[in-house]
């Protein structure tokens, strides 16, 4: 086995989740990720805990959405929720053989299913005191193709972003967090962008590999009705196999009042109409991972991209004191290598951090 896979598994089990004896730990992923899943499984057993592995297979989501009746789409997965509520830890591993599997699936079906399963998503994401969770990725040919790399190059990129000195990076991120926590408003200025976001008394959270792996972001939940202005996202947003390009969004009193895109604009607006909360911001995130220096079309890495910000439409994290509720949580990334970020009237970022 690649030593890097062993190192990633150990970090996830001992650092990100901190598995303890007698705990019930759920591990979910596709069969493409079996090398990593096997090593995580072995380590959980060695720690005296109880692993439960849920494996997916290629084409599973496509088969479901192509064949599920409206009654099946609306059926809440009670057994899965029961299992989650009994667990103390959850490791989700993203892997695929086809990143465009759902490209031709009706987006209304996807939005409906998101609303139905939202209680499970909310529980995993927003009740960290009950369940410690971490999401990660296993490199595949499909991901490598999306990132315009060979598999060997992509594996070097992925493991390089994951296996680094997280404690050292966290020290720098903590310094930035202290400044941002004092701000009442964050202003983002860049190409075709001038956006002001209210953040008073909303704490920023540092993720140094504990919630996502790789980590490398600072995020918070903006005040629901205090986002004003316009943002032009640098990179395409990808969801359910669809690539939405050249996105421009305008806000008034916190709400998206206009959203346009050069490609897949209709899909963008269907997602933003998922429910009452999906046109409001759930997250402002800032990328800090120095090993993520290129866009790969995978959000787990792209939202951590060094010198970038991302906004998430929909669900807010309660650990940041966010109150916006939605079945949607969709992060879209903007490059800030030539931008400015203000904390109130102070320039804290000008083509790089000044803190």
N, C-alpha and C positions, 0 to 999 in steps of 0.2 A: 504493500500500500504506500502511496505517496505520503511522505512524512508530513507534508503540509496539511493533508486531510486529517491526520492524527492530531496535529497541533490545533487546527480549527475546532475539532470535536472536543478536545480538552478545554479550550477556552470557553466554548459554549456551555459545557457542563459545569465547570468549576468557577468561571468568572461571570459570564452573562446571566446564567440561571442560578448558580450556586446550589447545586443539587445536594440534598441532605438525606441521611439514612431514613428509611421508611416513608419517603415521599412518593407520591404518585405523579409520574411525569409523562405527558403526552408528546409524542414525536410524530409530526405529519410531513409527508413529502411524496414526490413521485418516484417511480422505480428508477428513473435516471440518477437519483441521488443515493442509491443503495450503498455505495462505498462509505459515504459520510454517515448515513443512518446506522449502518452496522457498527461503526466505531462509537457513535453516540450511545447506541443501545448497550454495547459492551461496558462503556464507562459508567453508565447509570447503574447497571447491575453491580459493578465493582464498588460503587459508592453505597451499596446497600439499599437502593431505592427500587421502585417498581415501574418499569417502562411499559407504555402502551403505544404501539406503533400503528399508525393509520397510513396505508399506502394508496396512492392514486396511480392510474395508468394512462398512457397516451390516448387522447381522444375522449376521455371521460366527460369533460365539460361539454364538448360538442355533441356527444350522444344525448346527454341530459337535456340541453336546450332544444335540440332538434325534435325530441320525442316526448318531452314532458307535457302533460295536459295542464290547463289553467289550474285545475284542482291540485295537481302535484306541485306546481310552482308556488302555490299559496300555502302548502303544508309546512308547518314549522318542524324542523328536525329535533324532536324532543330527546331522542336517545343521545344524539351528539351533545346537546346542551347539558344533559345530566352528567355525561362523562367529563365535560369541561369543568363543571362545578365541583366535581370530586377531586380534581387535580390541583397540585400545588405549583406545577411548572408546565410550560408549553414551549416547544421548539418547533417552529414552522419553517420548512425548507422549500424554497421555490425552485422548481426545475421543470424543464419542458423540452419536447422534441420539435414543437411547432408553436412559435410565439403568436402566430396569426390564426390560431384554431377557431376563434370566435368572430373573425372579421365580418362574416356575413350573417351573424346571428342578430335577430331583432333586438335592438337596444332596450326596448320597453320590457322585454322578458328579463333581461339582465337587471334593470332597475327594479322590477317587481321582486325578483328573488333577493336582491340586496335588502329591500325593505323587510322582507319576511325573516331573513337570517340576522338582521341588525342586532337583536338582543345578544346573540353569541359574540358578534364582533365587539359590541360595546363592553361585554363582560371581560373579554380577553385583553382589550386595550386599556380600559379605564378602571379596572379593579386590581391593580398591581399588589395591593396588600393581601389579596386572596389568591392570586395566581401570578407568578413571575413568568413573563413571556419574552421570547426573543425570536425575531424573524431573520432568516439568512437565505443564501442562494448557493446552489451547486452548479459549477460551470458546465455547460453543454454546448454542443455544436450550434444549436439554434441561437443561444445567447451570443456566442462568438460571431456568428454571421450578422446579427443585428448590430453588433459593435464594430463591424468591419475589421475583424481580427481572425487569425488562425486560432484553433483551439489552444495550442501551446501558448500563444501570446495572451489569449484571454485568461487562461489559468494563471499565468504570471501576474496579470493585472489584478484578478480577483484575490488571489492569496496575498499579493503584496499589499492591497488595501486592508486586508483583514489582519495580517500578522505584523503588527508594529507595536511600539511602546505606547499603550493606551493611557497609562498613568501620566506620562510626560505630556501627551496631547491634552489631557484633561486639565492640567494646570493652566495652560494658555486659555482654554475655553472657559474655565472658571473666572479668569480675570475679565473676559469680555462679558460674561453673564452678570457680574457685579455692576457693571456700568449700565447695561440694558435694563436691569431690574429697577433702576432709579428713574427711568424715563417714563413720561406720560404718553409720548407719541414717538413712533418710529416713522421716518420719512425715507422713501426709496426713490432715488433719482437716477435715471439712466436713459438709454436710447428709447425715445417715444414713451417715456415713463416718468410720472410724477405722482407718487402715491403716498398718502399719509394714513397711518394705522394707529388707532388708540390702543394703548397697552397698560394704562395706569393700574397698578396693583395686580397685574397678571404676571406671575413669576415665570421666568425663562427656565427651561430644563436643559441640562447638559446630557447628551447621550454619547458616552465614550465606549460604546459597544455593549451596553447592558440591555437595551431594548431592541436595537437592530444590530446586525453584524454583517458588514462593518458598521461601526458607529461613525461619529464625526459630524454632529450637528447640534446646534442650540435652537430650541423651538419654544413657542408659547401659544396661548390661545388668545387672539385679539378680542378686544371689546366688540360685541356683536354689531353695534350700530354706529361705529366710529371709524369706518374706512371710507376715505374719499379720494377720488382721482382716477387715474388711468395707468394700466400696466400693459406693456407689450412683452410677451414671453419669448425668450430667445429660442428655446428648444421646443420640439413637438411634444405633446402630451399623448401618452399611449395607454389605452385601456381596452380590455376585451378584444385585443387584436387590431384595434383601429388606431391609426396615427392621425392626430389632429394637429395641423401645422399653422404657424403664423397667427397665434392667438392674441387677440387684443380684448381686454376686459375693462369696463368702466363701472365704478362704484358710486353710489349715493346713499348716505346714511347707512353704510355697511352692506348694502344689497347690490348684487350684480344687476345693473339695469340694461347693460348691453354686452353681448359676447359675440365676437366674430372670429372667423378662421378662414384661411384660404382653402383648407381641405378638411372635410368632415365637420363643417359648422353645425349641421343639423344634429349630428351625434353629440357634439359638445353641449348644445342646448337641451337635448333630451336628458342628458346626465344632470345638468344644472336644474332641471325641473323634476328631479327624483322625488322631492318632498319639500315641505315649507322651509327647511333649514339649509337646503343644498345651494342656495344662491348667496349664502353668507359664509364668511371665513371661519374655518375651524382651527387654522394653524398658520403661523408665520415661522418659517424655518430658515436657518443660515448654515450653509455648508462649510465644513472645516477640515475635511479629510485631505491631508496634503498628498496622499497617494492616488486620489481620484482627480485627475487633471484633464479628463476627456469625457465627452458625452457618449453613453453606451446604449441608450434607449431602454435601460432598466432602472426603474425608479429607486430601488434599494441603494444603488451606487450614485445615480445622478443627483439625488437630493442632498448627497454628502459632498458633491463636487466642490473643490476648493474655490473660493471667491464666487459663490453663487448664493441666491436666495430661492426659496420656494414658498408658494402659497397653497394651502389645502382648502378646497371648497367642501363645506359640509361639516361633519362631526368634529366637535372640539374635545380636547383631552381634559377630563375633569381634574387631573393632577395639576393642570395649569389654571385651575379655577374657571375653565370654559363652561359655558352653559348651552351653546348651540347644539341642537340635536338633529341628526340626519343619518340616513342609511348610507349616504355618500361620504367618502373621504378621499378626495382626489388631489394629489400634489402635482403642481406644474412648476417647472424650473426656469429661472432667469439667470443668465450670466451677469456677473457684476464686476468683472475684471476691469471695466472702464466706467464704473458707476460710483455713486456716493450714497452712504447710509448715514442718516442723522439720528441721534438720540436726543430728542427735543431740538435745541439749536446747535448742538455740538456735532461736528463731523467726526464720526468714529471710524469710518471706513472711506478711504479715497484710493481706489484701485488696490486696496489691501488694508489690513487693519492697522490703526494708529494706537492701539492699546497694547 
